[in-house]
Amino acid sequence: MKKSVFYHAGCSVCVSAENEIVELLGTDNVEIVHLGEEKTRIQDAESLGIKSVPVLVTPSGGVLHLNFGASIDELRA
Amino acid sequence: MKKSVFYHAGCSVCVSAENEIVELLGTDNVEIVHLGEEKTRIQDAESLGIKSVPVLVTPSGGVLHLNFGASIDELRA
């Protein structure tokens, strides 16, 4: 099965959501991407329609923004 | 395993998120609650910290607001 991808930026809202998602889906089923550390992936994230983190992109390409930690624009700074 | 609970109100954002969540977790692992039709559960939802729908409450009690469809206040109307 194609993995889900969880994008975050290390914020407390992000960490909390990450724990929930990993528990729900299992570590093996989700790739974790820290956009604060992997800034080259910010553009990819935006092209998927991501507006803020934390966010989960499902294997079918669905974008689920989870609560609200930070906007993508803030991560560029 | 205790089930996750997905609360929604029938809006298009809700339906889209519901499809993603059911695909991710499996139908058997998530209870679907339509707060527009089960208004008696709005108060329970609020006591869990729910501010808007669609939202997923994990078995451990974590609240993940998914994108944004409608606020809880709007559902009372």
N, CA and C atoms of all chains as a GROMACS GRO file, in nm:
protein
  462
    1MET      N    1   0.084  -0.119   0.000
    1MET     CA    2   0.000   0.000   0.000
    1MET      C    3   0.088   0.125   0.000
    2LYS      N    4   0.049   0.222  -0.078
    2LYS     CA    5   0.119   0.349  -0.078
    2LYS      C    6   0.102   0.412   0.062
    3LYS      N    7   0.208   0.479   0.108
    3LYS     CA    8   0.202   0.538   0.241
    3LYS      C    9   0.128   0.671   0.242
    4SER      N   10   0.074   0.704   0.358
    4SER     CA   11   0.031   0.841   0.382
    4SER      C   12   0.156   0.922   0.416
    5VAL      N   13   0.148   1.054   0.399
    5VAL     CA   14   0.260   1.141   0.436
    5VAL      C   15   0.208   1.246   0.535
    6PHE      N   16   0.278   1.256   0.647
    6PHE     CA   17   0.243   1.354   0.749
    6PHE      C   18   0.348   1.465   0.747
    7TYR      N   19   0.307   1.587   0.714
    7TYR     CA   20   0.398   1.701   0.711
    7TYR      C   21   0.379   1.782   0.839
    8HIS      N   22   0.490   1.822   0.897
    8HIS     CA   23   0.480   1.903   1.019
    8HIS      C   24   0.598   2.000   1.027
    9ALA      N   25   0.603   2.076   1.137
    9ALA     CA   26   0.711   2.172   1.152
    9ALA      C   27   0.763   2.175   1.294
   10GLY      N   28   0.739   2.068   1.367
   10GLY     CA   29   0.795   2.057   1.502
   10GLY      C   30   0.720   2.133   1.610
   11CYS      N   31   0.612   2.201   1.573
   11CYS     CA   32   0.537   2.277   1.673
   11CYS      C   33   0.461   2.181   1.765
   12SER      N   34   0.412   2.235   1.876
   12SER     CA   35   0.346   2.146   1.973
   12SER      C   36   0.218   2.087   1.917
   13VAL      N   37   0.143   2.166   1.840
   13VAL     CA   38   0.022   2.113   1.776
   13VAL      C   39   0.060   2.000   1.681
   14CYS      N   40   0.177   2.019   1.612
   14CYS     CA   41   0.224   1.918   1.517
   14CYS      C   42   0.259   1.787   1.587
   15VAL      N   43   0.331   1.798   1.697
   15VAL     CA   44   0.378   1.679   1.768
   15VAL      C   45   0.259   1.600   1.822
   16SER      N   46   0.165   1.672   1.876
   16SER     CA   47   0.045   1.608   1.929
   16SER      C   48  -0.031   1.535   1.817
   17ALA      N   49  -0.049   1.599   1.704
   17ALA     CA   50  -0.120   1.536   1.592
   17ALA      C   51  -0.039   1.418   1.538
   18GLU      N   52   0.092   1.433   1.535
   18GLU     CA   53   0.177   1.324   1.486
   18GLU      C   54   0.159   1.199   1.572
   19ASN      N   55   0.156   1.218   1.702
   19ASN     CA   56   0.138   1.103   1.790
   19ASN      C   57   0.006   1.033   1.764
   20GLU      N   58  -0.099   1.112   1.743
   20GLU     CA   59  -0.231   1.054   1.717
   20GLU      C   60  -0.231   0.976   1.585
   21ILE      N   61  -0.171   1.036   1.483
   21ILE     CA   62  -0.174   0.975   1.350
   21ILE      C   63  -0.090   0.847   1.348
   22VAL      N   64   0.026   0.850   1.410
   22VAL     CA   65   0.111   0.731   1.413
   22VAL      C   66   0.041   0.618   1.488
   23GLU      N   67  -0.028   0.656   1.595
   23GLU     CA   68  -0.101   0.554   1.672
   23GLU      C   69  -0.216   0.495   1.589
   24LEU      N   70  -0.283   0.581   1.514
   24LEU     CA   71  -0.398   0.535   1.434
   24LEU      C   72  -0.355   0.449   1.316
   25LEU      N   73  -0.251   0.494   1.246
   25LEU     CA   74  -0.217   0.429   1.118
   25LEU      C   75  -0.104   0.329   1.131
   26GLY      N   76  -0.023   0.343   1.236
   26GLY     CA   77   0.094   0.257   1.250
   26GLY      C   78   0.216   0.323   1.185
   27THR      N   79   0.330   0.314   1.252
   27THR     CA   80   0.453   0.380   1.205
   27THR      C   81   0.487   0.344   1.061
   28ASP      N   82   0.462   0.219   1.025
   28ASP     CA   83   0.503   0.173   0.892
   28ASP      C   84   0.418   0.229   0.780
   29ASN      N   85   0.304   0.286   0.815
   29ASN     CA   86   0.211   0.331   0.712
   29ASN      C   87   0.213   0.481   0.687
   30VAL      N   88   0.304   0.550   0.754
   30VAL     CA   89   0.306   0.695   0.736
   30VAL      C   90   0.450   0.747   0.734
   31GLU      N   91   0.479   0.826   0.632
   31GLU     CA   92   0.609   0.892   0.623
   31GLU      C   93   0.596   1.026   0.694
   32ILE      N   94   0.695   1.058   0.777
   32ILE     CA   95   0.692   1.185   0.850
   32ILE      C   96   0.791   1.282   0.785
   33VAL      N   97   0.743   1.400   0.749
   33VAL     CA   98   0.830   1.501   0.686
   33VAL      C   99   0.827   1.629   0.770
   34HIS      N  100   0.945   1.672   0.813
   34HIS     CA  101   0.958   1.795   0.891
   34HIS      C  102   0.993   1.907   0.794
   35LEU      N  103   0.895   1.990   0.762
   35LEU     CA  104   0.918   2.093   0.660
   35LEU      C  105   1.010   2.204   0.708
   36GLY      N  106   1.026   2.216   0.839
   36GLY     CA  107   1.123   2.314   0.890
   36GLY      C  108   1.266   2.270   0.861
   37GLU      N  109   1.287   2.140   0.855
   37GLU     CA  110   1.422   2.087   0.830
   37GLU      C  111   1.443   2.050   0.684
   38GLU      N  112   1.333   2.019   0.614
   38GLU     CA  113   1.344   1.983   0.472
   38GLU      C  114   1.271   2.088   0.389
   39LYS      N  115   1.331   2.205   0.385
   39LYS     CA  116   1.263   2.317   0.319
   39LYS      C  117   1.248   2.296   0.169
   40THR      N  118   1.329   2.208   0.114
   40THR     CA  119   1.316   2.180  -0.031
   40THR      C  120   1.182   2.114  -0.062
   41ARG      N  121   1.119   2.060   0.039
   41ARG     CA  122   0.991   1.992   0.013
   41ARG      C  123   0.869   2.082   0.031
   42ILE      N  124   0.895   2.207   0.070
   42ILE     CA  125   0.782   2.300   0.091
   42ILE      C  126   0.706   2.321  -0.040
   43GLN      N  127   0.781   2.335  -0.149
   43GLN     CA  128   0.714   2.359  -0.277
   43GLN      C  129   0.628   2.239  -0.318
   44ASP      N  130   0.681   2.119  -0.298
   44ASP     CA  131   0.602   1.998  -0.325
   44ASP      C  132   0.473   2.001  -0.244
   45ALA      N  133   0.488   2.037  -0.117
   45ALA     CA  134   0.372   2.039  -0.028
   45ALA      C  135   0.267   2.137  -0.080
   46GLU      N  136   0.313   2.254  -0.121
   46GLU     CA  137   0.219   2.354  -0.173
   46GLU      C  138   0.149   2.305  -0.298
   47SER      N  139   0.222   2.234  -0.382
   47SER     CA  140   0.162   2.187  -0.507
   47SER      C  141   0.055   2.081  -0.480
   48LEU      N  142   0.061   2.019  -0.362
   48LEU     CA  143  -0.042   1.922  -0.323
   48LEU      C  144  -0.166   1.992  -0.267
   49GLY      N  145  -0.155   2.123  -0.245
   49GLY     CA  146  -0.269   2.198  -0.192
   49GLY      C  147  -0.259   2.221  -0.042
   50ILE      N  148  -0.141   2.199   0.013
   50ILE     CA  149  -0.122   2.215   0.157
   50ILE      C  150  -0.110   2.364   0.192
   51LYS      N  151  -0.189   2.406   0.289
   51LYS     CA  152  -0.191   2.546   0.332
   51LYS      C  153  -0.124   2.565   0.467
   52SER      N  154  -0.127   2.459   0.549
   52SER     CA  155  -0.074   2.471   0.685
   52SER      C  156  -0.031   2.334   0.735
   53VAL      N  157   0.042   2.335   0.844
   53VAL     CA  158   0.080   2.211   0.911
   53VAL      C  159   0.024   2.212   1.052
   54PRO      N  160   0.003   2.097   1.114
   54PRO     CA  161   0.024   1.963   1.060
   54PRO      C  162  -0.082   1.925   0.956
   55VAL      N  163  -0.044   1.836   0.867
   55VAL     CA  164  -0.135   1.794   0.760
   55VAL      C  165  -0.103   1.651   0.720
   56LEU      N  166  -0.206   1.578   0.687
   56LEU     CA  167  -0.188   1.440   0.641
   56LEU      C  168  -0.231   1.431   0.496
   57VAL      N  169  -0.143   1.376   0.412
   57VAL     CA  170  -0.181   1.349   0.273
   57VAL      C  171  -0.201   1.199   0.261
   58THR      N  172  -0.321   1.160   0.222
   58THR     CA  173  -0.354   1.017   0.218
   58THR      C  174  -0.297   0.952   0.092
   59PRO      N  175  -0.292   0.819   0.090
   59PRO     CA  176  -0.239   0.750  -0.028
   59PRO      C  177  -0.313   0.787  -0.156
   60SER      N  178  -0.441   0.824  -0.144
   60SER     CA  179  -0.518   0.861  -0.262
   60SER      C  180  -0.501   1.009  -0.297
   61GLY      N  181  -0.420   1.080  -0.219
   61GLY     CA  182  -0.393   1.221  -0.251
   61GLY      C  183  -0.481   1.320  -0.178
   62GLY      N  184  -0.565   1.272  -0.090
   62GLY     CA  185  -0.650   1.362  -0.012
   62GLY      C  186  -0.567   1.440   0.088
   63VAL      N  187  -0.600   1.568   0.106
   63VAL     CA  188  -0.526   1.654   0.198
   63VAL      C  189  -0.612   1.683   0.320
   64LEU      N  190  -0.567   1.638   0.435
   64LEU     CA  191  -0.641   1.661   0.559
   64LEU      C  192  -0.558   1.750   0.651
   65HIS      N  193  -0.590   1.878   0.654
   65HIS     CA  194  -0.526   1.969   0.749
   65HIS      C  195  -0.576   1.932   0.888
   66LEU      N  196  -0.484   1.912   0.982
   66LEU     CA  197  -0.520   1.866   1.116
   66LEU      C  198  -0.500   1.979   1.216
   67ASN      N  199  -0.609   2.025   1.275
   67ASN     CA  200  -0.598   2.139   1.366
   67ASN      C  201  -0.519   2.248   1.295
   68PHE      N  202  -0.447   2.333   1.368
   68PHE     CA  203  -0.368   2.435   1.300
   68PHE      C  204  -0.244   2.466   1.381
   69GLY      N  205  -0.129   2.448   1.318
   69GLY     CA  206  -0.002   2.478   1.386
   69GLY      C  207   0.063   2.600   1.327
   70ALA      N  208   0.089   2.597   1.197
   70ALA     CA  209   0.156   2.707   1.129
   70ALA      C  210   0.119   2.703   0.981
   71SER      N  211   0.117   2.820   0.919
   71SER     CA  212   0.089   2.824   0.776
   71SER      C  213   0.217   2.793   0.698
   72ILE      N  214   0.200   2.748   0.576
   72ILE     CA  215   0.314   2.719   0.490
   72ILE      C  216   0.400   2.845   0.472
   73ASP      N  217   0.334   2.959   0.460
   73ASP     CA  218   0.409   3.084   0.442
   73ASP      C  219   0.505   3.111   0.557
   74GLU      N  220   0.461   3.078   0.677
   74GLU     CA  221   0.548   3.099   0.794
   74GLU      C  222   0.674   3.012   0.786
   75LEU      N  223   0.661   2.895   0.723
   75LEU     CA  224   0.774   2.802   0.719
   75LEU      C  225   0.883   2.846   0.623
   76ARG      N  226   0.846   2.932   0.529
   76ARG     CA  227   0.945   2.982   0.434
   76ARG      C  228   1.045   3.075   0.500
   77ALA      N  229   1.002   3.136   0.607
   77ALA     CA  230   1.083   3.243   0.669
   77ALA      C  231   1.219   3.191   0.716
   78MET      N  232  -1.028  -0.307   2.005
   78MET     CA  233  -0.980  -0.168   2.008
   78MET      C  234  -1.098  -0.074   2.012
   79LYS      N  235  -1.088   0.028   2.093
   79LYS     CA  236  -1.190   0.131   2.096
   79LYS      C  237  -1.191   0.201   1.960
   80LYS      N  238  -1.310   0.237   1.916
   80LYS     CA  239  -1.321   0.301   1.785
   80LYS      C  240  -1.288   0.449   1.789
   81SER      N  241  -1.243   0.500   1.674
   81SER     CA  242  -1.240   0.645   1.655
   81SER      C  243  -1.382   0.690   1.624
   82VAL      N  244  -1.409   0.818   1.646
   82VAL     CA  245  -1.541   0.872   1.611
   82VAL      C  246  -1.521   0.990   1.517
   83PHE      N  247  -1.589   0.986   1.405
   83PHE     CA  248  -1.584   1.094   1.307
   83PHE      C  249  -1.715   1.171   1.313
   84TYR      N  250  -1.708   1.299   1.350
   84TYR     CA  251  -1.826   1.384   1.356
   84TYR      C  252  -1.832   1.471   1.231
   85HIS      N  253  -1.949   1.482   1.173
   85HIS     CA  254  -1.961   1.568   1.055
   85HIS      C  255  -2.101   1.628   1.051
   86ALA      N  256  -2.126   1.705   0.944
   86ALA     CA  257  -2.258   1.768   0.932
   86ALA      C  258  -2.309   1.762   0.789
   87GLY      N  259  -2.257   1.668   0.714
   87GLY     CA  260  -2.308   1.648   0.579
   87GLY      C  261  -2.258   1.745   0.473
   88CYS      N  262  -2.171   1.838   0.513
   88CYS     CA  263  -2.119   1.935   0.416
   88CYS      C  264  -2.020   1.866   0.321
   89SER      N  265  -1.989   1.934   0.211
   89SER     CA  266  -1.903   1.870   0.112
   89SER      C  267  -1.763   1.845   0.167
   90VAL      N  268  -1.712   1.939   0.247
   90VAL     CA  269  -1.581   1.918   0.310
   90VAL      C  270  -1.587   1.796   0.402
   91CYS      N  271  -1.702   1.782   0.470
   91CYS     CA  272  -1.720   1.667   0.561
   91CYS      C  273  -1.719   1.535   0.485
   92VAL      N  274  -1.793   1.530   0.376
   92VAL     CA  275  -1.807   1.406   0.300
   92VAL      C  276  -1.672   1.363   0.244
   93SER      N  277  -1.600   1.461   0.193
   93SER     CA  278  -1.468   1.434   0.138
   93SER      C  279  -1.374   1.379   0.246
   94ALA      N  280  -1.373   1.443   0.363
   94ALA     CA  281  -1.288   1.397   0.472
   94ALA      C  282  -1.333   1.260   0.522
   95GLU      N  283  -1.463   1.238   0.527
   95GLU     CA  284  -1.515   1.109   0.572
   95GLU      C  285  -1.464   0.996   0.482
   96ASN      N  286  -1.470   1.021   0.351
   96ASN     CA  287  -1.421   0.917   0.259
   96ASN      C  288  -1.274   0.885   0.284
   97GLU      N  289  -1.194   0.988   0.306
   97GLU     CA  290  -1.051   0.967   0.332
   97GLU      C  291  -1.029   0.887   0.460
   98ILE      N  292  -1.102   0.926   0.564
   98ILE     CA  293  -1.084   0.863   0.695
   98ILE      C  294  -1.129   0.717   0.692
   99VAL      N  295  -1.243   0.691   0.629
   99VAL     CA  296  -1.291   0.553   0.622
   99VAL      C  297  -1.194   0.467   0.542
  100GLU      N  298  -1.138   0.526   0.437
  100GLU     CA  299  -1.041   0.450   0.357
  100GLU      C  300  -0.914   0.422   0.439
  101LEU      N  301  -0.872   0.520   0.518
  101LEU     CA  302  -0.749   0.503   0.597
  101LEU      C  303  -0.766   0.404   0.711
  102LEU      N  304  -0.878   0.416   0.783
  102LEU     CA  305  -0.893   0.340   0.908
  102LEU      C  306  -0.976   0.213   0.890
  103GLY      N  307  -1.057   0.210   0.785
  103GLY     CA  308  -1.147   0.096   0.767
  103GLY      C  309  -1.282   0.125   0.833
  104THR      N  310  -1.388   0.087   0.766
  104THR     CA  311  -1.524   0.115   0.814
  104THR      C  312  -1.548   0.066   0.957
  105ASP      N  313  -1.491  -0.049   0.988
  105ASP     CA  314  -1.517  -0.110   1.119
  105ASP      C  315  -1.450  -0.036   1.235
  106ASN      N  316  -1.355   0.051   1.202
  106ASN     CA  317  -1.278   0.116   1.308
  106ASN      C  318  -1.320   0.258   1.338
  107VAL      N  319  -1.426   0.303   1.272
  107VAL     CA  320  -1.467   0.441   1.295
  107VAL      C  321  -1.619   0.451   1.299
  108GLU      N  322  -1.668   0.516   1.403
  108GLU     CA  323  -1.811   0.544   1.414
  108GLU      C  324  -1.836   0.679   1.348
  109ILE      N  325  -1.940   0.687   1.266
  109ILE     CA  326  -1.971   0.814   1.198
  109ILE      C  327  -2.091   0.878   1.265
  110VAL      N  328  -2.077   1.003   1.307
  110VAL     CA  329  -2.187   1.074   1.373
  110VAL      C  330  -2.220   1.200   1.293
  111HIS      N  331  -2.344   1.212   1.249
  111HIS     CA  332  -2.391   1.330   1.176
  111HIS      C  333  -2.455   1.425   1.278
  112LEU      N  334  -2.384   1.531   1.314
  112LEU     CA  335  -2.433   1.620   1.420
  112LEU      C  336  -2.553   1.703   1.375
  113GLY      N  337  -2.571   1.715   1.244
  113GLY     CA  338  -2.690   1.785   1.196
  113GLY      C  339  -2.816   1.704   1.222
  114GLU      N  340  -2.801   1.571   1.224
  114GLU     CA  341  -2.917   1.483   1.246
  114GLU      C  342  -2.926   1.436   1.391
  115GLU      N  343  -2.811   1.435   1.460
  115GLU     CA  344  -2.812   1.392   1.600
  115GLU      C  345  -2.770   1.509   1.688
  116LYS      N  346  -2.858   1.606   1.696
  116LYS     CA  347  -2.824   1.729   1.766
  116LYS      C  348  -2.802   1.706   1.916
  117THR      N  349  -2.857   1.598   1.968
  117THR     CA  350  -2.837   1.571   2.110
  117THR      C  351  -2.690   1.541   2.140
  118ARG      N  352  -2.614   1.510   2.037
  118ARG     CA  353  -2.472   1.479   2.061
  118ARG      C  354  -2.380   1.600   2.046
  119ILE      N  355  -2.439   1.715   2.012
  119ILE     CA  356  -2.356   1.835   1.995
  119ILE      C  357  -2.286   1.871   2.127
  120GLN      N  358  -2.362   1.859   2.236
  120GLN     CA  359  -2.304   1.896   2.365
  120GLN      C  360  -2.188   1.803   2.403
  121ASP      N  361  -2.207   1.672   2.376
  121ASP     CA  362  -2.098   1.577   2.401
  121ASP      C  363  -1.975   1.617   2.321
  122ALA      N  364  -1.999   1.654   2.195
  122ALA     CA  365  -1.889   1.690   2.107
  122ALA      C  366  -1.814   1.811   2.162
  123GLU      N  367  -1.890   1.909   2.208
  123GLU     CA  368  -1.826   2.028   2.264
  123GLU      C  369  -1.744   1.996   2.388
  124SER      N  370  -1.795   1.905   2.469
  124SER     CA  371  -1.724   1.872   2.592
  124SER      C  372  -1.592   1.800   2.562
  125LEU      N  373  -1.582   1.744   2.441
  125LEU     CA  374  -1.457   1.680   2.401
  125LEU      C  375  -1.356   1.782   2.347
  126GLY      N  376  -1.401   1.906   2.330
  126GLY     CA  377  -1.312   2.009   2.278
  126GLY      C  378  -1.329   2.034   2.130
  127ILE      N  379  -1.439   1.983   2.075
  127ILE     CA  380  -1.462   1.999   1.931
  127ILE      C  381  -1.514   2.140   1.901
  128LYS      N  382  -1.448   2.206   1.805
  128LYS     CA  383  -1.485   2.342   1.768
  128LYS      C  384  -1.555   2.347   1.632
  129SER      N  385  -1.526   2.250   1.547
  129SER     CA  386  -1.580   2.252   1.411
  129SER      C  387  -1.585   2.110   1.357
  130VAL      N  388  -1.657   2.094   1.247
  130VAL     CA  389  -1.659   1.966   1.177
  130VAL      C  390  -1.604   1.988   1.037
  131PRO      N  391  -1.554   1.885   0.970
  131PRO     CA  392  -1.538   1.749   1.020
  131PRO      C  393  -1.425   1.738   1.122
  132VAL      N  394  -1.438   1.638   1.209
  132VAL     CA  395  -1.338   1.619   1.314
  132VAL      C  396  -1.331   1.471   1.348
  133LEU      N  397  -1.211   1.427   1.380
  133LEU     CA  398  -1.192   1.288   1.420
  133LEU      C  399  -1.147   1.285   1.565
  134VAL      N  400  -1.215   1.206   1.646
  134VAL     CA  401  -1.171   1.185   1.785
  134VAL      C  402  -1.112   1.045   1.791
  135THR      N  403  -0.986   1.039   1.830
  135THR     CA  404  -0.916   0.911   1.828
  135THR      C  405  -0.952   0.829   1.952
  136PRO      N  406  -0.920   0.698   1.950
  136PRO     CA  407  -0.953   0.613   2.066
  136PRO      C  408  -0.890   0.665   2.195
  137SER      N  409  -0.778   0.737   2.184
  137SER     CA  410  -0.714   0.789   2.305
  137SER      C  411  -0.770   0.926   2.344
  138GLY      N  412  -0.868   0.975   2.269
  138GLY     CA  413  -0.932   1.102   2.305
  138GLY      C  414  -0.874   1.223   2.235
  139GLY      N  415  -0.779   1.202   2.146
  139GLY     CA  416  -0.722   1.314   2.071
  139GLY      C  417  -0.824   1.370   1.973
  140VAL      N  418  -0.826   1.503   1.962
  140VAL     CA  419  -0.922   1.570   1.872
  140VAL      C  420  -0.847   1.625   1.752
  141LEU      N  421  -0.879   1.574   1.635
  141LEU     CA  422  -0.815   1.620   1.512
  141LEU      C  423  -0.921   1.686   1.423
  142HIS      N  424  -0.922   1.819   1.424
  142HIS     CA  425  -1.010   1.891   1.332
  142HIS      C  426  -0.953   1.875   1.192
  143LEU      N  427  -1.035   1.833   1.098
  143LEU     CA  428  -0.990   1.803   0.962
  143LEU      C  429  -1.041   1.910   0.866
  144ASN      N  430  -0.947   1.985   0.809
  144ASN     CA  431  -0.989   2.095   0.722
  144ASN      C  432  -1.094   2.178   0.796
  145PHE      N  433  -1.186   2.242   0.726
  145PHE     CA  434  -1.290   2.317   0.797
  145PHE      C  435  -1.418   2.316   0.717
  146GLY      N  436  -1.523   2.265   0.779
  146GLY     CA  437  -1.653   2.262   0.712
  146GLY      C  438  -1.750   2.360   0.774
  147ALA      N  439  -1.772   2.344   0.904
  147ALA     CA  440  -1.867   2.430   0.975
  147ALA      C  441  -1.831   2.431   1.122
  148SER      N  442  -1.859   2.543   1.189
  148SER     CA  443  -1.833   2.550   1.332
  148SER      C  444  -1.947   2.482   1.407
  149ILE      N  445  -1.917   2.440   1.529
  149ILE     CA  446  -2.020   2.378   1.614
  149ILE      C  447  -2.136   2.476   1.636
  150ASP      N  448  -2.104   2.604   1.652
  150ASP     CA  449  -2.208   2.704   1.674
  150ASP      C  450  -2.309   2.706   1.559
  151GLU      N  451  -2.258   2.692   1.438
  151GLU     CA  452  -2.349   2.691   1.322
  151GLU      C  453  -2.446   2.574   1.327
  152LEU      N  454  -2.402   2.462   1.385
  152LEU     CA  455  -2.486   2.342   1.387
  152LEU      C  456  -2.603   2.352   1.483
  153ARG      N  457  -2.590   2.443   1.579
  153ARG     CA  458  -2.698   2.460   1.677
  153ARG      C  459  -2.820   2.526   1.614
  154ALA      N  460  -2.796   2.600   1.510
  154ALA     CA  461  -2.903   2.684   1.452
  154ALA      C  462  -3.021   2.601   1.402
   0.00000   0.00000   0.00000
